[in-house]
Amino acid sequence: MTIIERLNQTFRLVFDDDSLQIHPHTTANDVDGWDSLSHVNLITTIEATFRVRFTQKELLKQRNVGDLVADLERKLAGA
Amino acid sequence: MTFTSVSWFLFLPAVYLLFRYSADRWRWLVLLLASYGFYASFRAPYLLAVLLVVTGASYLCALRIAASQEESRRRRWLWGGTAACGAPLMLVKYLPALQTEANSLLGVSWTFCATLITVAVSYFTFQAISYLADIYLELEEPERHFGRYALYLAFFPKLLQGPIERGGDLLPQLRQPYRFDYQAMRSGLVLFGWGLFQKVVIADRLALYADQVYDRVHDYSGVSLILATYAYAFQIYYDFAGYTDMARGTARLFGVNLTENFNAPYRATSVADFWRRWHISFSRWILDYIFKPLQMGWRHWGKGGTAAALVITFLISGVWHGATKGFLVWGLLHGIYLASAISWQPVQKRVYGWLGGEKRGWLKWWRVFVTFNLVCLAWVFFRASTLADAWYVISHSLYGMKGLRSGLLMSQGLFELLFTLLLVASAGTIGRALKSLPEQRSAARRWCLYYAVAVVILFFGQATKSSFIYTKF
């Protein structure tokens, strides 16, 4: 399973929507219920699922799912 | 000089003509000199010094951040630049208040630090800090042309009260060659006119009622206090929105589009929604540079971390407005509103579900009504002269009507009262009509409305108040 497929499962779990389909350009505007509180839940769930920890800078730079995937790929490759 | 001064109406055309007929490569210099000249009109040389220090420090630190490869060096330049930009703001804004408190606590009477005017310092400092942060986060490349960077901070249409422009939004526009655009000129002048109307006809008129009560709260009770607070809520909105439209209209003359700062804030259905509609450039700033870093840093505390981040962010917002207990309480109230919504939201969703869904008409208007009153409750602390006065207003609002007729409603006469109510009720319609004017094909219709607005401004504008509320923050 690719990173984006695993990430999609995490999104579906956090937003409780089995039909959700993310892609690299997806942002908070595209997902119902994705606000600042659910964003924190999303990040902590991703960190627990992928066993990574994002730095403050990485979190503040992320603008879309593509940025999230790129950070995950880099961290998992370096692990 | 402000946007409502007589000198402004001589300054602006002169600057525009000089700008228009200068070679394109020197237009940045015309605007920069005009901006510093505009700022110098406040006759406070230390303000120009502060602007120069903040400009120089942020320009240099941004270049050093971009040139550094090592993360710890980049972070040092970021924090160093932020401190260098923030220190002058802290000094001019808070030293007089600290001196007053020290005098009161220690029983001395130091006067080495008289009250300083701080106009514009907050706004360009916040811009400089956001620029540094965006360079550090590699969201933008640094501007290497010092003059253009200086203009980004000092651009006179937005100098006094914002909008707080991001580097990525304004700097590219300043790099573009200027092309005369008749439609942009026309829409800019109309937007400026509408802003002027909001300020001198609506806001300054509402101020007569709000000030009547808030300058002598103990002469009023009950409905009088509530109506005066509502009047202030609309006064501050039209004052600030009016300024923003004048700033945006002026900027359009020079080919620059500034950020929208308001989006019908009193139609918000929650306090969170209010902050997405009120002083948008400022709320985006505190969201991106204070709230998000705190929230992400405390993310493993769950809802508690988010709540704490919200309270601290809005406390800072309150303190930014001024070093008084009233502003602190105002900020704290908004922080508490937003923090408690985190726990309240799931319950609220269930209740709305039982009531047929949150999009139902009456429920939406109920939410607008509740949100407006929560915001007004906080405005009491913002406007009242002292905490004791604010407490008096709140504790005496629910009963009585002392001073209602003769003191408040009829204080300016019946005609003024009816005219004010008509203005507030029709302001939205007038604004939409004016903004859609440039697209109208009928020149006669356009010119009739321009003439009507000009006549109302000239004959019904309040000449007594020339300052803008948000200039003092």
Chai-1 contact restraints between the chains, C-beta under 6 A:
chainA,res_idxA,chainB,res_idxB,connection_type,confidence,min_distance_angstrom,max_distance_angstrom,comment,restraint_id
A,L37,B,T306,contact,1.0,0.0,6.0,A-B,restraint_1
A,L37,B,I342,contact,1.0,0.0,6.0,A-B,restraint_2
A,V40,B,R299,contact,1.0,0.0,6.0,A-B,restraint_3
A,V40,B,T306,contact,1.0,0.0,6.0,A-B,restraint_4
A,T44,B,R299,contact,1.0,0.0,6.0,A-B,restraint_5
A,Q56,B,M296,contact,1.0,0.0,6.0,A-B,restraint_6
A,L59,B,M296,contact,1.0,0.0,6.0,A-B,restraint_7
A,L60,B,L137,contact,1.0,0.0,6.0,A-B,restraint_8
A,K61,B,L137,contact,1.0,0.0,6.0,A-B,restraint_9
